[in-house]
Amino acid sequence: MKNLLKFNLLLIIILFFGGINLGQKITILHTNDMHSKLVGYGPESEYSPSITGNDKTLGGFARLATIFKQAKTNSPNGTLIFDGGDFLMGSLFHVGEEETGFQLNMMKEIGYDYITLGNHEFDFGPKTLADILNAAQKKGGYPQIISSNLVFSNESADDNGIEEIYKQNLIRPYIVIEKNGLKIGIFGLVGLNAASVAPAAKPVTFSDPVKVASKMANFLKNEQKVDIVICLSHSGFYPTSDKKSYVGEDLIMAEKVPMIDIIISGHTHVATPIFIKQGNTYIVQTGSFAANVGEINFEFKEGKIQDFNFKLIPVDDKIQGDDNISSKIEEYKEFLNQNYLIPAGLTYNQIVAKTNFDLICDFENLKNSNLGPFLADASMFYMKKIGSPVDFSLVTSGTIREDILMGNNGILTVADIFRVESLGKGYDGVPGYPLAKIYITANEVKKLMEVLVMSRAGGGDGFLFFSGIKVYVDPSKGMLRKVQKVEINGKGIDYSKENPQLFSLTANTYLLSFIGEIKKMSHGLVKIVPKDKDGNPVTDMKKQIIDINPDKTGIQEAKEWIGVIEFMKSFGSLTKLPVIPDNYKKGDEAVVEITK
């Protein structure tokens, strides 16, 4: 008996004095680039979170709530939940956010602890972001926002609202927390590329992320004496062409700032099935739209992270959603109907059309993507329908935010269509970019096509889809000499400098704003001057926005996404549900390669 007591006492002493070697366990769940996908998508009408095993939809806050609740129940003292930015902008739910703060408040309710800002949080400007945060605060609050490289203007008052929120510590540059016996420092960043595609953020700017990361990591490790440094980085990375490794801002940051232990990444919509290790830094990302939740588990012992494990949890219909969250979201849909959609003659769940195949914008194979040509045709159709026909239309891949998926039954609703072209807000305050119309000469058409052919070769967000125009190119020719023939409405055009004929084109105002910048973008090699119908240079693109009801006071903007709905309706009748034609199964055929 005495020997047993001695053994137990010895065991207690070993455990007490050597406990650190047992390690402290931490679980991290994280998402990035949710883009206001509060309900599952693909198509949305099939989303049924209370029932498992009956649909193919992915994502949804009700399912996230279940995953988060289970994690915090299983490890109440050691679980953290993060988001890597771009949680807003991308569905009809963001339409009412400025007034209600619904999503931000819901993120707090389902369990998010710390989140960072991305570029799309600034889509409507810093004042609107401040209004969103203030509305959410009044509703009950939102997760702690960590953003370390925001720079506020001393000259402009346009960012005073967001700066005041920062001063109230509702946005912090960093935070130090205690979790399961560990001291953890967290900071957040908007990356270089993300900052470059956030023009509406002005006068807010973003300081160099690597310099800020170095300063923050050094401060947290050496002055705050934290055990672990976590960076919520809206910077991102991409897989290499051979898919064997990754390149990008977050890997560069990990290399230059080795004191960062974990980078929770975002911005590039890349899913990492296994973690990336750059030096001593672990880097992970979940893709987008809350289709996956990242789960990290590790132990901290002997002064470092050990046994680091990572996996992606599919947020699919194997997970039964939280009924309370589902109920609140359904109530909010009705709010959107009454305040935004019914006045436009639409409702959230209104069936628009049916598809028997997927329409995809595949960024790895844009030339064979069928969604871009469909959207370009939709703009052409809509312009004609509202009495302002054009010679050709342009759609950029960068503003195509989601595919049109068939799912089980192919039924497409208003909500499904909005998500495809959900970016922007017009001068009328209604979400969605408006369509505008400009004119350029035949010679400028040729120059424009030369530039667009070059941009298509680079892929990515700068890939342009056309309708009404066909371009024949010789890839062997030099820069700005590849276009050999241009057809508009099936007829070749004379694009000599002597031809004064003007041709009309339509695109959303975001894309058209770059037309006048082509000279700068081409280093002076190409100059295109947007004009009105009389040939006068356009200096204010707002004046070129199409008004669908000139008899009504103000401009009733022709929205790009509503044009898609009208185009779909044209495939049916009063008694027949519209079905997207099979000819849209094929990819882009607007550019034809020839060799002389």
N, C-alpha and C positions, 0 to 999 in steps of 0.2 A: 504493500500500500504506500509506504514511504517512497519507494522508487518511482511509483506512478506519479505521486505528487511532485517529486523532483523533476520528472520528465515534463510534466505539464507546465511547471514554473519556468523551466528552461525554454520551452517552446514559446511561452508568452514573451519572455525577454528577447528572444530572437526575432519574433514578429514585431515587437515594439521598436527595437533599435535598428532592425534591418528592413522595416516595412517598405521603405522607398524602393527596394529591389523588387517588391511584388508588383509595382507599377500602378499608376492611376489610369483608369480607362475612360476614354471619351468617345462619344458617338456624335457625328455631325451629319445632319441631313441638309441638302441644299438644292436649289433650283437656279435657273438663270433664264433671261429672255422669255418670260411668260406672256408678255404682250396682252394683258387683260383677258387671257383665256380662262375665264371663271368656270366655264362648262366644257365638257369634252367635245372634241371636234372630229369630223370625218365620216359623214356629215353630222351636223349638230342635232338634227331632229331625232337621231337614233340613240342619243346619249340618255341612259337610264341608270343613274348611279345607285339607286336603291335595289336594283336587280343585277345579279352577276351572271356572266356567261351568255349574254344575248346580243352583244354588239361589238363592233370593232373600234369604237371611239377611244381616244386617248386623252388623258388629262382631266381637269376639273377640280375645283376647290373642295367639293364634297369628298372626293377620293383622297386628296391631299390631307384633309382634316383627319381622316381615318389613319393614314400612315403616320402623321405627326403625333397623334394621340397615343398610338400604340408604342411608338419609340419613347415618348416621354413617360409612359407608364412602366415600360420595361427598364428604363434607366433614368429615373427622375432627377438624379443629381449629376448626371454626366452627359446630357443631350443638349446640343445646340442646333438651331435651325436658321439657315442663312439664305439670302437671295443675292445673286450677282448682278442685278440691274436690268433695266428695260422690263420692269414688271408691268408698266403701263403701256397703253397705246397698241391697239391691234384688234379690237372687237367693238361691238355696239356698247359694251359695258363702260368703255372709257368716255362715251358721249356725255354721260351725266356726272362724271367724276368731279368736275369743277364745282358743281352745285352740291354734291352729296358726300364726297369722300368715301363712297361705299366700299370700293375695292381695298383701299388702304386700311380701313377699319376691319374689313373681313380678313385681311392678311394677319392682323394682330390676333383676331379671334381664333383663327385656325392654328396658330402656334408659332409664327415667325418671330425670331428674336432680334436679328440684326440684318439689315439690308443696305445695299448701296445704290447709288443713282447711276443710270446709264444715259446715253444720249437721247433716247426717246422720251425720257421723263421731261425733257425740255422742248418737245415738239411744238407746243403751243406757247412757248416763251416762259421766262422765269416768273412773271406775274401770275400766269395761270397755274404753274406748279405750286406757287405759294398759296393760291386760292384752294387748290386741291388738298394740300396739307392742312390748311386751316379748317376746311370743311370736315376732314377726317378727324382732326383733333376735337372738334365740337361733338362729333358723333361718338367719341369714346377712345380716340387715339389711334396710333399706328406703330408698327415696329420701329425700334431705334434705327435711324438712318446714320450710316457712317460714310462720310465722303471727305477725302483729305486734300484734294487738289483744286477745290473751287476757289476762284479768284473773283471778288466782287469789285464793281466799278466805283471809283471815287468821283467820277464826272456825271454819271447817269443815275437817275432815281428809279429806273425801270426794274432794278433788281433789289430794291429796298425791302420788299416783302419777304423774299427768300433769305436775305441777309439777316433780317430780324428773327426769323425762325432759327437760323444758325446761332445767333446770339443767345437764344433761349435754350440751347443745347438739344433741341429736337432734331437737329442735324449736328453731328459731332465729327471732328477730324480723326478721332481715335477713341477707343474705349478700352479700359483694362478691367477684366472681370475675374472672379474666382469661380472655378468649376471643378468639382470633385477633387479639391485639394490642389488644383493647378492654377497658376496665375497666367492668364491668357490676354495678349494684346491684339486688338483688331483694328485695322484701318481699311479704307476703301479708295478706289481710284477710277477716274474716267481716262481711258487710254488715248493715245495720239490719234488713231483712226476714228475712234468714237467721237472725239472732240471735233475732228474735221468734218464730220457729217451731222453736226449739231448747230447749224447756223442760227436757229431760232433761240439758242441759249443766250445770245448777246443781250445785254452787256456782260453777262457772266462769261468768264473764260476759265481755262484749265491749265494749271502749271504743269511742267514736265513731269510725267508720272514716275519715271525712273529716279529722278532727283528727289522727288517727294518720298518715294518708297525707301530710298536709302536713308533719308533723314528720319523717317518714321520708324523703320526697323532698328536703327541704331538707338534712337530715343527709347523705344519700348524695351529693348534688350538690356541696354547699358544703364539707363536712368530709372526706368520703371521696374527693372529686374524681373521681367516676365519670363516664364518658362517657354512659352510658345508664341510665335508671331503668325497671325493669319491675315492675309490680304484678300479682300473682296475686290477683284479686279475686273472692271468692265473694259478689258483690252483685247483678250482673246489670242487665238492662234489657229492655224490651219494644218491639215495633213499635207505632207509632201506628195508629189505626183505619183510616187510609187507606193504610197500609203504605209510606208514602213516607219515613218517618224513624223514629227511636227515641227513647224516653224512659226514664228510670230512674236508679238510683243511680250506675252507672258513668259516665254522661254528666255527672251533677252533679259527681262527683268530678273528672273530667277538666277541667271548667270551673273548679273552685275550686282545683285543684292542678295548674297547667300544667307543673310540672317533671317530671311523670310522662310518659315517652315512649311506653310501650306498656302497655295494660291487657289481660291475658289474663283474660277474664271467665268467670263460671259462675253457677250457681244457677237461672237462669230458663229453661234448656233452649231457648235461642234460637240458631238457626244463622245466621251472617252470611255470605252468599255473597260479599260484598265487604266490605272493612274499613270501619269507621266512623271519621271524622276529627272530633274535637272540639277546636278550637284546634290545638295542636301535638301532641295525643295521639292515637295510633292505638288503636282498641278492636276486639277480635275475640272471637268465641265459636263453639263448634262444634255446639251442639245438646245431645245427650245420648246415653248408652249406647254411646259410642265408635262410633257409626254413621259419624262423620266424624273425620278428623284435620285440624286446621288447620295449614297450612304458611305460614310467613312467611319471606320473603327480603328483605334490604335491604343497602345499603351505608352505611357511616359515613364521611363525608368532609367536610372543611372544617368539622369540629366539630358535625355534625348528621346525622340519619338522612336518607338520600336513596334514591330508587328503591325505595320500600317496595312490596312485592308480597305479596298474600295470596290463598290459595285453599283450598277444602275438598277433601280427598281422601276419596272414599267408601270406607269399609272394607267392601267387598263381596267377592263370590266371584271377582272378577277377580284378586284377590291370593291367592297360594298361601301358606298359613300355615306357620309354623315347626313341623316335626314334633316336635322335642324339647319345645317348650312344650305342644303338643297332648297328648303322651304323659303329661306331668306332671299336666295337668288331668284326664285320664281316670283316672289313679290316684287323684286327690283325690276324684273322684266316688264311687269305691268306698269311700273313707274315710267320706264322708257317708252312704252307704248303711248301712254297718256300725254307725256310731255314732249316727246320728240318725233315718234314715228307716225302716229295717227294723223297729226297735222300735215304730214308729207304723203298721206294716202297709203301708208304701209303699217304692218305690225310685225313684231319680232319673229313669231313662228309662222308667218305667212308663207305658204308654199309658192315658189316661183316657177320651178321647172324640174325636170328629171334628167339625169344623165345615166347612160349605160356604160360609161368608161370614165377613167380618171383624166382630168386635165391638169398637167404638171408643168411647173417651171423648175426644171432640173438644172441646178447651177453647175453640175459637172458635165452636162450635155445640153447647153442652152439651144444650140442649133436645131436639135430634134425635140425641143419642148413644144407642146401643143397649146399651152395656156396663153402664152404671149400673143400669138397670132389671133386667137379667139378674142382677147381683150382689145387688141387693135381694131379688129373688125367691129367690135361693139361700139367703140368710139365713133367710127365712121357712120354706123347705122344711126346712132343717137343724134349726131349732128344733123343728119338728113331729116330725121323724124321731127326735130324741133325747128326745122326751117332754116338751118344754117349749114348747108352741105359743104364739104371740103374735098380737096383733091387727094389728100392722103393724111394718115394719122400715125403717131408715134407713141409707143409705150416702152418705158424702161424697166428692165428686170428688177432694178433696185426698189421700185415702188410696188412690186407684186409680192404681197406679204404671206400668201398662203395658197395652197393648191385647192382645186375643186375635186373632191373625192366622192366616188360612187358609194362607198360603204356597202351595206346590205341591200338597200332598196333604191338608191340613187336619188332620193328626194332632196331637193335643195330649197332652203328657206332664205328669207331676207337676211337673217343673221349670217348664214354661210357666205352669201355674196359680198356683204359688207367687209368681211374679214379679208377678202382677196385684195381689195384696194382701200385699205382702211386708214392710210396715213393722211396727215394734213388737215387743215381747217380753212375754210374760205373766209372772205371778208364779211360774209353774212353770219359768221359764228357757227355755222353748221359743219360738223365734221366731214372730212373727205375733200380731196383736192377738186377744185372746179376745172372745167375744160375751158380753154381759151383758143382763139383763132388768130393766126398771123399769116402774112403773105411774104414770099421771097421770090426772087427772079429765077428763071430756069438755070442760069449759071450758078446761082447760089444753091439751088437744089443739088446740082452735081457736086459742089464743094461740100455741102452738108453730108451727102452720101459718102464721100471720101473719108470724112472724119468719122462717121458712124461705122463704116466698114472697119476702120482701125480700132474703134472702141469695141466692136464685136469680137475682134481677134483676141482682145485681152480678157474677154469673159467678165464674170462678176457682175456687180451692180450696174456697170455701164453698158451692158448688152441691150441693144435697141431692137424692138419688134416693129414691123411696119404693116400698114394696110393701105391698099390703093396704089402702091408703088412697087416696082420690081427693079432690081439692080443687077446688072451683069458685070462681074469683076474678073480680072486676070490677076491671080495672086503673084505671078512672076514679075509684075511691073513694080516700079519703085513707089515710094511714098507719094500720096496724092495723085497718082496716075493709074490706080488700079481699076477705077470705074470706067467701063468701056461703053455702057449703054444704060439709059434710064427710061423706064416705061411708067407712065401714069395713066391709070385706067385702061391699061392694055395697049397704049400707043407710045411709041418712042418720042422723046422730046428733043428739041434743038436747044442744047445748053451752051451755045456760043454766047460770048459777051454782048453781041449785037442784038440778041433776042430780048425785047423788053417785057415779054409776057410774065405775068405774075401767077404763082401757084399758091393755093391756100393749104395750110396744114393745121391740124389740131393735136393738142396734147394737154396734159394737166399743167397748171401754172408753174409747178416746181420744175418740171423738165424744160418748159419753154424759157424759164428764166436763165437757163444756161446757153441758149442759142446765141444771144448777144455777147456771151463771154468766150465764144469760140476763138476769136482773135487772140485773146490773152492765153487761152488754153493751148493754142497751137503755136505760141511764141511768135505771133505776127504773120504766120504763113497763110492763114485762112481768115477771111473777114466775111461775116454774114450779118446783114442788117434787117432785123424784123420790121415789117411794114404793116400799115393798115391797108384796106381795100383800095385806097387811092394812091398807094405807093409812098405815103409819108412815113418816115421812121417812127417806130413805136418807142416811146420813152417810159411809158407806164403800162405794164402788163395788165394791171387791174382793169384798164379800159377795154381790153380785148376779151375779157371773160364773157361767155355767152349767157345772155339773159333769156330764160325760157318763157318769161311772161313780161314783155316790155310795157304792157298796159298797167302793171301793178307798180306801186311806188317802190323804189329801190331796185337792186339787181337780184333777181331770183336765179341763183347760180345753177348752171348745168353741172351736176356732180358726176364725176367719172364713174363712180360705183353704181349710181342709179342708172346710168347708161347701160351698164351690163345687165341689170334687171330688165330694162325695156327691150334689149336685144334678145334676151331669153324668151320674153313673152311673145316675140314675133314668130317663134317656132310652133305656137299652138293656136288655139281659137277659144271662143267663149265656152265651148263644150269639151275641149280637148286640152289636156295638160301638155304644155310645151316640153319637147324632148330635144336635147342638143344633138344636132345632126352628126352622123358618123364621119363626115368628111373632116371633122376636127380631131380625129384620131391621129392624123399625120402631123408632123412637125413643121417647122418654119421653112417656107419656100420663097421668101421675099428676096433673098440674095442667091444668085446663081453663079457658080464658078465656071469660067470658060478659059480655054487656052488657045491662043491664036497660033 
